[in-house]
Amino acid sequence: MREIFDHRTVEVGTKKPYHVTLCILKDNEAIVAEGVSICSNSDQYNRKIGNRMARGRAHKALREQRSYNPIRSSLWEALFLPFRFKGMYFPFNGGQSG
């Protein structure tokens, strides 16, 4: 199982930017689970904490074999995120995110 991390800074209007961390779990090049950590614009960004939260959510989704913890619709729409859950599970080994 390989872990891949992606860090993005998303600006919404004139507010302080959001920091989004994505942890992708791959098995034989197929995405099996993803975890997302979104740092509120009122929080102090810390990459290690974002990695730990995203990794934990990805492993929880894989372990429980289900997607969980939906992202608030207003935040999801404002950030133009390609995912709707903080922990996402892809039951078919060749599944793609999104």
Secondary structure by P-SEA (a helix, b strand, c coil): cbbbbbbbbbbcccccbbbbbbbbbbccccccbbbbbbbcccccccaaaaaaaaaaaaaaaaaaccccccccaaaaaaacccccccbbbbcccccccc
